[in-house]
Amino acid sequence: MNPDLLLMPPAPFPGGRHVNTVRLASIEAALIWSSAHALHTDRYYFPRLNLWRDFFPGNLGERLARATVGEMLRAEFGAGELREPYDRAQLRNLSAASFRGRRPDGQPLAANIGRFYPRNLLNGVTDFFSEDRRPLRVLSKSDDLLSVDFNHPFAEFKSAVDLQLISELSMKEEHGGRSNDLAIDLTGHGPGMQAARPDINTDFFSGNPFARIDSEPDARFYEIPRLVQHLDATAIGRVRELYRRFLSPRMKALDLMSSWTSHLPDDIDELEVTGLGMNREELERNTRLSERVIHDLNADLKLPLHNAWFDAAICTVSVEYLIHPFEIFREVARVLKPAAPFVVTFSDRWFPPKAIALWSELHPFERMGLVSDYFRLSGEFADLATESIRGLVRPADDKYASRLALSDPVFAVWGYRRR
């Protein structure tokens, strides 16, 4: 971290009046950046920041100290200003035998080109401790040699940071305590890992990535209605707001892999929603649907729907179950009107027996990279984008509130049908 970017306690208020109390605030931050194939937005909610003690990149801390509730601030940063600058000395050639990863089922884990892996999968490399889970990226490999990149995944990207003051908390005196570093918190634990390198294709698909624990026909698994939520109420609210950006009154929308709820905004009038799912009872309970279609996408890759019919399509917390994603994404493009959006959202909960094997092996941010490749390699979509939403507080009445303080993260990838 460049110490010049860390703001010290704010200057005195206008007129030279010093304030002895500390201003506390809740902040929502957005890290906005571009890679070779997509635009990315990574949102993080900070429920309590100390504007005197915590560290902010650039002049954002000083500006926040004078902001009003609801005000949006933006600052731009070059590559290597929010994280350690990219360093070619962090490109290393290692013995292929040093990589000793294991899959969740105990089988050997291959080091695939373009993929990220935690450093503690390396044996005999004295630079790192066994607890070191910082990511490395595989650049190339042979029978004897493994070329890896130890740079931070975000090191090469320039970005903008948007901050919004959500609420001002009660003023009080504070002495000591842990300081937060907003740049590190915002770029940590994933941003950068959803981006494919421009010079190599990420190898998501070697081996048998679409194998599943339960290989029985899906119709048997889904014959019993499962009226459960894979997201808490806060995350569902964020999904609804995300979908709102792509929907407007009188649109025809496709809810792909639908269930008993569609997570759509309630206040969009005359929205015609076709739900395509596996269980009739679940679809009948979904009051947002205008039409219900029972269809098994893993058994019949042809959507029983008209060409260029829909103004938008969504797929909520279900993409991890597709075993023929490229064919299905092409089919979604077929039934969409030109330039219509297809928005895919997911989180970190799913039915393990029916999810593809690759899904559980990937870092959550890498899953956005995988779904981006579904869009990109299908050849039918343009203007790809990803978004992550993290750090929100879990509702107090949620059944997992006693064990999980934070709301379920939301990850989204979307693209528009080529004209």
GIJOMO-V688186 format. One line per field, one symbol per residue. phi: phi as a letter, one per 30 degrees, with the letter a starting at -180 (. if undefined). A space follows every 50 residues. Layout:
phi->???
This chain:
phi->.ddddcddeededejiddcdccdcacbccbccabcdbacbbccbccdacc dccdcbdhcddddddcdcejdccbbcbdeiccbeddbddddbcbdedddb dbdedjdecdcddidcbddddccicddbcdddcddccdcaabdcbbcbcc deecdccdacccbbddacdedadbbijdcccdddddcdikejddcdddcb ddddcdibdcdbdccdededdcdcdccbccbddddedddedddedccbei dccccdhdbdbchcedccdhdcccccbcbddddddddddcbbbdacddcb dcddbddhccdabbbchbddcdcbdddddddddddddeiddbccbabcba dedcddededdcdedddddddededdddicbbhdbbbbbbjdddedcddc ddcbdcdedcbbbbacedd
